[in-house]
Amino acid sequence: MLESFYPDEYLDSAYVIDYKKLSEEGYRGVLFDIDNTLVPHGAPADERAVAFFEMLRKMGFSTCLISNNKKSRVQPFADAVGSAYIENAHKPSRKNYLEACRKMGTDAKNTIFVGDQLFTDVYGAKRAGIRSILVKPIHPKEEIQIVLKRYLEKIVLYFYRKKEKKK
């Protein structure tokens, strides 16, 4: 049962993923969560994020931000980095993951999802049939409802790491 929440990969940061390798494997779209995945919670797009999305475009990737946050948070960030977006996405519902693929002109098989939460980000991507990469949160400051979920995530990640060690 816990496997429903296991990411396909668990890495330190969205910024250290080997996107060149993903491109060589045939991936063409990348979905991103924003808060604590690309920038600290509530922070605007910084120079690193803007340069990062420019690099992804040059590599031939389409991108889409998929966030449970409001348009007033998501649109300015998307405009700054030059990405498509879906706000109020109701993650982990699979519907908007698939809508994001449609917006990018990709499908579940050639799209990657990158996010920092197991129970919304990873679980939603898995439900939509999209490869998921869990990344460590950028900053420890988070909303109270997320702090509570992090305790449960630690349990799931314990069993995930135990399984990965056996491989």
PyMOL commands that set and color helices and strands:
alter all, ss='L'
color gray80, all
select helices_A, chain A and resi 2-5+14-16+19-24+47-58+71-81+95-104+108-110+118-128+144-166
alter helices_A, ss='H'
color red, helices_A
select strands_A, chain A and resi 9-11+29-32+62-66+84-86+111-115+131-135
alter strands_A, ss='S'
color yellow, strands_A
deselect
rebuild
show_as cartoon
